[in-house]
Amino acid sequence: VVKLELTVEPEGRRIKAEEGTSIMEAFRSSGVGIRSECGSRGICGQCRVLIKKQKSVSIVTEQELKVLTSTEIASGLRLACQTRLRDSLETKRRIQVEGVMISFELNPAVKKVRAQLLSPNLANNQPDSARLLGFLKEHYGLSQLSIRYIALRKISTVLRNSQWDVTATIWNNREIVEIEAGDTTQIIYGISVDVGTSKIAGQLVRLDDGSVVATDSLENPQILHGEDIISRITYASSDGFSFEELRSLVIGGINDLISKLCSPRVIRKDYVYEMTLVGNSAMHHILLGVHPQSLAISPYVPVISESLNLQPKDLGININEGGNIHLLPLVAGFVGSDDIADMLSTGMYKSDKLCLLIDIGTNTEINLGNDKGIVCCSCASGPAFEGGHVHHGMKAVQGAIERVTIDSGNYDVRFEVIGGGKPVGICGSGMIDILAEMIGCNLLDRTGRIIEDSPTKRIRRVNDTVEFVIAWKEETNKDEDIVVTQKDIRELQMAKAAIYAGCHILMEKREVSSEEIDKVYLAGAFGNYIDPKNAKAIGLIPDVKPGKILSVGNTALAGARMALLSVDIRNEAIEMTKNLTYVELGAETNFNREFISATFFPLPTSAIGNRIVKKEEGN
Amino acid sequence: VVKLELTVEPEGRRIKAEEGTSIMEAFRSSGVGIRSECGSRGICGQCRVLIKKQKSVSIVTEQELKVLTSTEIASGLRLACQTRLRDSLETKRRIQVEGVMISFELNPAVKKVRAQLLSPNLANNQPDSARLLGFLKEHYGLSQLSIRYIALRKISTVLRNSQWDVTATIWNNREIVEIEAGDTTQIIYGISVDVGTSKIAGQLVRLDDGSVVATDSLENPQILHGEDIISRITYASSDGFSFEELRSLVIGGINDLISKLCSPRVIRKDYVYEMTLVGNSAMHHILLGVHPQSLAISPYVPVISESLNLQPKDLGININEGGNIHLLPLVAGFVGSDDIADMLSTGMYKSDKLCLLIDIGTNTEINLGNDKGIVCCSCASGPAFEGGHVHHGMKAVQGAIERVTIDSGNYDVRFEVIGGGKPVGICGSGMIDILAEMIGCNLLDRTGRIIEDSPTKRIRRVNDTVEFVIAWKEETNKDEDIVVTQKDIRELQMAKAAIYAGCHILMEKREVSSEEIDKVYLAGAFGNYIDPKNAKAIGLIPDVKPGKILSVGNTALAGARMALLSVDIRNEAIEMTKNLTYVELGAETNFNREFISATFFPLPTSAIGNRIVKKEEGN
């Protein structure tokens, strides 16, 4: 426990207290008299104290905001019962992002410092800018600062209106980007955003302590021009206006998300000073105003992949005008900064364990490696796991069957439905369970053919195709039985084969076997629902021990937040891309062979499975 | 004479020729066959040759632009009769700016380089940006480049439309700010501007060879809100809109000037990549959008004095969107970047000679020093030398008496009129002559009193005041005699006393006498007209030998052009400000004494003059 010393004015008495103690408690235990009528609940306002070093105490509480005026807070007044001592030397904090493996030090690009300047006179008639820069150099050692134009235009007015007592917002220890009257050092926010093809998700974060104030998301408004990336890119090229339309749709979505995050908490957008953005390459290009056409046609080159720092007005994003928008780097045409963020939040790039990270979607990004370097690829796994091209498929939303078991004796099907109640369809994790269970019950052979003469009425032939009934009409919220058809199974086989083949090509590149893989991370919302055992059973992922497989949740958003909270993480992202080898599967001569071989289902042990597969291949 | 070698393909034959020779001449003198039907007049187009190294030949001529298509030129086709050999190693040129003492090396911030890239394929699917940056690093050693957002947005389209053959415009070896299809390396312009209170003057310059393409000026459109700085600042504070109005007036003026410079020469504004701006502190602040109020009230502090690099759209200036606007540093509230430019173009800051630089205006800036450092001040000399507050005063325009001599025998007055013809008033240089001549003829005593009982009818009393007739009504274009009144003389005494006192205070600060001054530079339009002998005779400037006094013309504009053509000069400007001591005359306790003493006119030798003055002071 850290012991701190505080000096009580006007007596000049020095008392000692432990870090975390409230000033009220510290006073009482040392016999310093202080009034309170509400029992330290922060209501009566009697225990006002003037704090000289705001850095040595906890930040202003909601309760204090109710009792004290903003002018009082700006002048340093606090409630002794609400204000806790903290070690001002301990400026670096370690942040743990949920669902993620690694912790890191809080080191945001944006910082606020207070400057109480001497007003000019004839003997000291420095320019305003030099006066401010001189103060910041002297008091904070910030010697390389300049003033961004947007802040420069207001500096004169703010300095004079505030009686030369201001808070400067500083970006990257390099530029003053905002200047505000009085002490606003404790009002400092950032927003991290993951721009997905279907969803835009974001978090509002305090940059002074790294805490998450709010998390929210909305549908990507571009969705009216197609569900997947290719249809968006096609639309972007359809006429002279459509690209700009897509751009303004996604920017509008980001701005709506900012409002959803800030407005309910009465946080002014001007107090949001930085935003980190991740997303797939197409979303990245479109929101940048860079046409994505080259991403969609061979050789699939992005226009730009480096990380970028842009001004909010360049993009039309409604945060503080002097703030910064940081876009994380891309990997390749089909591997975006969301993949970089995935890797950031798993920390695989600085781990000595060999990690396989898979983010399943219409395009599935796969990364294999460790601190010695990473190989990665993107494979066109199609929409089957997201419910597309599957008869009763649906996304993982309310009403979807997400978990399925089949009784190997009587072939009874038990299932779980998202949100409870009766099902209306089957989502990706349900599909994986169905395949695995059907194989386990010998209802499906290794080539993916439904065994039609199985002893259960759940398997039946309808209109020249065979299907398996998961839920009878009366068990559902539909007018029909929920089934999996032979065609559905073929779609799912294609999807899982693409992913497995991608993994296998990367393993070949790294010259490792599945036994050598230490961790398999399943990223993304979908990864959260998958049963790892079944994923392995159907040959979606390499054959590793189930204990090595981890669902890591929305690592893209977590990685974006890490980058928001730490410039070191941003630098690591840049360094990581240098250690990253992108494998273009389309240029791999043995990809087709791997893909076809992977459409088969494995035997319980992959060694035998592989042998059998090869044998059957010969048929 | 430099001998150059050229290789003629496809034969691979090497021939030698002198620099400056046309390719046609070189071929013919070496016996290489080439066709021409127009006698080397660049009309027939028969002598087309493909030039591999454009840097080794002269730039495309107007005649070639008529005969060749832009695609042909971009691919390297030229007319042998029009294209001259040049030494591509001689990239650094020394520039001599007219009316100015020093020469410097051409080293503009903006450069153009051509990049002929390989188009991407599956084996080499680098992003566009990395492909371009990699090429520029490999071929030009530009390893620290990034791409400005504005160029980034168009890079994909331009690369593909040009078949991967582009010209990149690079700022400060740091940022790609523009990308153009084909070879435009020889189309590269900049504009330097001096924003004065009454006039905005500018020059259009080629950045590849430093040559001046055009010089032009226009009236500062703000003039409708007052002639002088103080009335502009007063107007700026008059209501909520007036400041923005002043800003848009001066920006509009600058944009009009750009049009005047570019349009007659059919030069697209997009080919102007940089602008340097100098001006007094008030003009500087207003065009920046920074309110100038603090300049006008004690302690007269500027908001910002550092040099600035801004984007054209920040200020609303119509040059290439990716270009740069460089504002030179200010010295103080009343000493602007025009004064810095004056010093740049005289080179006094790097001379070992002690120089006194005076730029006379309503505010007169005075600089005294050398490479050991400079002291400077601004004095409120008032408008008398510009014709203000003087009965028949006027600016130095058509119809103004600019030169006057008085016959010491019969007191006849001879004068010269600007533009010839009959006069309508007297400008500053005429006023100086009149004072000097009246003293020389004993028509004026040392206190500035007109000696009323002089034996000439030109001196007369009208309405309780004494005046001296310069031109009789019939000699003028007016309905009355042109006269100098006793009150006019008092105004002129105040003006010259302020300037002289300023010089004297600076000499005291440097602890130098007038004998130690090596050069006196009279800058500005007004300085050009002054008779140095008379300026000395009336005690406007310190008593130095007439040969040491030089009129240096529009040094502000010359300095702005030097900064446009050389980043070294910009750095010297910044270094200079560190070696510069600003003296606030209002804070100098002995300024008033110096000022009063300087209102007297000196005796022919200043030593005696000073003694007499002191004696008379005692009266």
Interface residues (C-beta under 8 A of the other chain):
Chain A: P120 N121 L122 A123 N124 N125 Q126 P127 D128 S129 A130 R131 S146 I147 Y149 L152 R153 I155 S156 T157 R160 L288 G289 V290 H291 Q293 S294 S298 P299 Y300 V301 P302 V303 I304 S305 E306 L308 L310 D314 L330 A332 G333 E584 G586 A587
Chain B: P120 N121 L122 A123 N124 N125 Q126 P127 D128 S129 A130 R131 S146 I147 Y149 L152 R153 I155 S156 T157 R160 L288 G289 V290 H291 Q293 S294 S298 P299 Y300 V301 P302 V303 I304 S305 E306 L308 L310 D314 L330 A332 G333 E584 G586 A587
